[in-house]
Amino acid sequence: MKLAYSNSLEFSFFSEAKLKFERIISHLEDKQVKQESHGEVEAYIDTEGTELLRCLLQGFLDIKTAEEPRQQVCSNR
């Protein structure tokens, strides 16, 4: 997968992870969340934190893929 915009300064392979992290923080700062039990907040962090980790891994894999040298495919036909 070659990304046409991979050299753009506006693009970050970790954009999705950054947005997810900001959303988690924003959620935790919400007044209503401060009324929730510690268990509810912990469950939220567990669920959303796992998704954040997935986004970070995907960003890493995208960088690795973008930096891999392209190889020509040979066919016996």
Buried (B, 14 or more C-beta within 10 A) or exposed (E): EEEEEBEEEEEEBBEBBBEBBEEBEEBBEEEEEEEBEEEEBEEBBEEBBEBBEEBBEBBEEBBEEEEEEEEEEEEEE
